[in-house]
Amino acid sequence: MSVATATPAPNETETPLDRIRRVITANPSVLPTIASVVIFVGMVVFGEIAYGRIVQANTLSNLLINNAHLIVLAVALTFVILTGGIDLSVGSIIALSSVAGVMLSNAGWNALAVIVAMIGIGALFGVVSGILIRYFDVQPFIATLAMMFLGRGLASLLSTKPERLGEESPIRWIGVQLKVVDGPKVNDLVITPAVLIAVIVVAVAFFVLHRTRTGRTVYAIGGSESSALLMGLPVHRTKVLVYVISGSLAGLAAVLYTARLGTAQNITGIGWELDAIAAAVIGGTVLTGAYGYVLGSVVGALVLGLMNVLITRDGGIPPEMTTIITGGILLVFVLLQRAVTRKRE
């Protein structure tokens, strides 16, 4: 006969540090996510001490506005990586969707139809990737690599020069800055509809992953696909779905980015898939699947965005150092993830 044991209530004298230690002990997979939060806070403190004017409204506003598309991409890659897969096509989808969207808008298409078309292009690429992986047993790396070349080639066929979105296009409204708090001088808290859309995407993704059967299936696939099948979970359908979600969110990221800059070209998005993967990994999503959090990926995206801000503020650090620093941070988190997974094993 089994005896149920109740979880002891937290000690009232327990300090916040003790609570964090208890959470990490109970669930070691949160350690990389907590580490990313600590790094982000440390970067904020360092930036404020070294350069000043980091902890203020306009810096926070610019950080969110400039990285809204990266946050959406990080959410997209979180879904895929949680299943143990990868999606290298999101950068090319952004290039193709943005160029096609601007050309359709300038041809007189309705703004809503253009947005739907841009997201639809991404969804179509996701469907093809999912079918290749599910029905033809192609490795995710190869399938999405093929889609990456296809997307970039189609974008180059459409146009090899920058395409400018019309000044009167309603799509531009998505990138319009809206003042929330009127601060002293230029220290205003502003947002854009793109930031609000990114927040909604994060909220919906969090709900799907942690409150629905689809989310539980995503985590189960990453843990053990064969076990998920034995449990009767819709594994095959979900594997296709995560790539459709990834492609659709890449198309949405193209909408947000195009609305902010007002231009599109075939070289847009080169390397962005790696930035999105880095954001997800820095945020605590384990590359082997099963462990990770959407909110952690958001923190990872903000870490990369803040790193660019600090390098720009310094002025003496070459821009090329951004890639080197990103690689170093990524390596540290991969090693940390490996240590966590070994401990769980």
DAMO-V429360 format. One record per backbone hydrogen bond with DSSP energy under -1.0 kcal/mol. CO is the residue of the C=O (numbers start at 1). NH is the residue of the N-H. If there is no record, write none. Layout:
# DAMO-V429360
co:CO nh:NH
co:CO nh:NH
This chain:
# DAMO-V429360
co:11 nh:14
co:15 nh:19
co:16 nh:20
co:17 nh:21
co:18 nh:22
co:19 nh:23
co:20 nh:24
co:21 nh:25
co:22 nh:26
co:23 nh:27
co:27 nh:30
co:28 nh:31
co:30 nh:34
co:31 nh:35
co:32 nh:36
co:33 nh:37
co:34 nh:38
co:35 nh:39
co:36 nh:40
co:37 nh:41
co:38 nh:42
co:39 nh:43
co:40 nh:44
co:41 nh:45
co:42 nh:46
co:43 nh:47
co:44 nh:48
co:45 nh:49
co:46 nh:50
co:47 nh:51
co:47 nh:52
co:54 nh:56
co:56 nh:60
co:57 nh:61
co:58 nh:62
co:59 nh:63
co:60 nh:64
co:61 nh:65
co:62 nh:66
co:67 nh:71
co:68 nh:72
co:69 nh:73
co:70 nh:74
co:71 nh:75
co:72 nh:76
co:73 nh:77
co:74 nh:78
co:75 nh:79
co:76 nh:80
co:77 nh:81
co:78 nh:82
co:80 nh:85
co:81 nh:84
co:82 nh:290
co:89 nh:93
co:90 nh:94
co:91 nh:95
co:92 nh:96
co:93 nh:97
co:94 nh:98
co:95 nh:99
co:96 nh:100
co:97 nh:101
co:98 nh:102
co:99 nh:103
co:100 nh:104
co:101 nh:105
co:102 nh:106
co:103 nh:107
co:104 nh:109
co:105 nh:108
co:110 nh:114
co:111 nh:115
co:112 nh:116
co:113 nh:117
co:114 nh:118
co:115 nh:119
co:116 nh:120
co:117 nh:121
co:118 nh:122
co:119 nh:123
co:120 nh:124
co:121 nh:125
co:122 nh:126
co:123 nh:127
co:124 nh:128
co:125 nh:129
co:126 nh:130
co:127 nh:131
co:128 nh:132
co:129 nh:133
co:130 nh:134
co:131 nh:135
co:131 nh:136
co:132 nh:138
co:139 nh:143
co:140 nh:144
co:141 nh:145
co:142 nh:146
co:143 nh:147
co:144 nh:148
co:145 nh:149
co:146 nh:150
co:147 nh:151
co:148 nh:152
co:149 nh:153
co:150 nh:154
co:151 nh:155
co:152 nh:156
co:153 nh:157
co:154 nh:158
co:155 nh:159
co:163 nh:264
co:166 nh:169
co:169 nh:172
co:170 nh:173
co:171 nh:174
co:172 nh:175
co:173 nh:176
co:174 nh:194
co:178 nh:191
co:181 nh:183
co:181 nh:189
co:184 nh:187
co:186 nh:188
co:189 nh:180
co:189 nh:181
co:191 nh:178
co:192 nh:196
co:193 nh:197
co:194 nh:198
co:195 nh:199
co:196 nh:200
co:197 nh:201
co:198 nh:202
co:199 nh:203
co:200 nh:204
co:201 nh:205
co:202 nh:206
co:203 nh:207
co:204 nh:208
co:205 nh:209
co:206 nh:210
co:207 nh:211
co:212 nh:216
co:213 nh:217
co:214 nh:218
co:215 nh:219
co:216 nh:220
co:217 nh:221
co:218 nh:222
co:219 nh:223
co:220 nh:224
co:224 nh:228
co:225 nh:229
co:226 nh:230
co:227 nh:231
co:228 nh:233
co:229 nh:232
co:233 nh:235
co:234 nh:238
co:235 nh:239
co:236 nh:240
co:237 nh:241
co:238 nh:242
co:240 nh:244
co:241 nh:245
co:242 nh:246
co:243 nh:247
co:244 nh:248
co:245 nh:249
co:246 nh:250
co:247 nh:251
co:248 nh:252
co:249 nh:253
co:250 nh:254
co:251 nh:255
co:252 nh:256
co:253 nh:257
co:254 nh:258
co:255 nh:259
co:256 nh:260
co:257 nh:261
co:258 nh:262
co:262 nh:165
co:264 nh:163
co:265 nh:268
co:267 nh:270
co:269 nh:272
co:271 nh:275
co:272 nh:276
co:273 nh:277
co:274 nh:278
co:275 nh:279
co:276 nh:280
co:277 nh:281
co:278 nh:282
co:279 nh:283
co:280 nh:285
co:281 nh:284
co:286 nh:289
co:291 nh:286
co:293 nh:297
co:294 nh:298
co:295 nh:299
co:296 nh:300
co:297 nh:301
co:298 nh:302
co:299 nh:303
co:300 nh:304
co:301 nh:305
co:302 nh:306
co:303 nh:307
co:304 nh:308
co:305 nh:309
co:306 nh:310
co:307 nh:311
co:308 nh:312
co:309 nh:313
co:310 nh:314
co:311 nh:315
co:318 nh:321
co:319 nh:322
co:320 nh:324
co:321 nh:325
co:322 nh:326
co:323 nh:327
co:324 nh:328
co:325 nh:329
co:326 nh:330
co:327 nh:331
co:328 nh:332
co:329 nh:333
co:330 nh:334
co:331 nh:335
co:332 nh:336
co:333 nh:337
co:334 nh:338
co:335 nh:339
co:336 nh:340
co:337 nh:341
co:338 nh:342
co:339 nh:343
co:340 nh:344
co:341 nh:345
